[in-house]
Amino acid sequence: MANLKVRITFPETKIREPIIYNAGKNYKVVTNIRRADVNEKTGWVDLELLGEVEEIERAIAGMKAGGVKVDPIERNVIE
């Protein structure tokens, strides 16, 4: 099983959408919130994703397609 830590940044238009929940539901990844700062207008979440490399990549692509910015905290997937 691999893991990757990313920072997700939410614009105001996406702040109320269940982006993290959907990543765990729609892809075979476990989501673990490490840190967060969210308010009514914007927010960010440091998120650890656990799963197979392909599923982590699919989950990240899905979150980006959902309108949030996803930046790696650690540069490589760790297995």
N, C-alpha and C positions, 0 to 999 in steps of 0.2 A: 504494500500500500504506500502511496506517495502522499506528500503534503506540500502545500504552497501557501505562503502568506501574501495577501494582497490588501491594498487599501481601495475601498470603494467610495467614490465621491458622488453624492446625490445632488442633482439640481433641484430647484424648488418644485418643478413640475412632477418629479418622481418621488418626493419625500414620503408620501403616504402609500406607495406601492410596495407589496411584499416581495421585493427583489431577492432577498436572502432566502426566505421561505421557498420561493419558487425554484431557486437553484438546487436546494436540497430535495425538493419534490420531483422536479423534472429530470434530474441527472443523478447518477449514482455517486454522489459525494456527500460527505458529512460536513456541515458548516459549523464553525466554532468562532464566535465573536470574541476577539481578544481585547479590543478597546473601541470606543465609539464616542462621537459627539454629534448629536442630532438635535435640531430645533425646527421651528415651523418653516423656515426658509431654505435651509441647506443642511448638509450633514456629511460625515464621513464615518466609515467603519473599517477597522483593521480586522480582517477575516482570515481564518485558517481554513483551507479546503483540504479534505482528506479523501482519497480514492485513487482509482487508477488514473494514470497520466492522461489518457484520452478523455476520460470523463471530466477531469479537472479542466482541461482545455475546452471541452464543450460547454461546461458551466460558465466559464469566463466569457466565451463568445456569446452565450445566451444573455448574460448580464449586460454586456456591452450593447447587444441588440435591443435590450430593454431600456436603453437610454442613460445608463450610469457609466461613469469613468472608472476603469479598473487598472490600477498600477501595481506592479509587483513590489513587495517589501523586501523579499529575498529574490534574487535573480533566477535561481534554478529550482526546479522541482526536486525535492529531496525524497529519496526512496529508502 
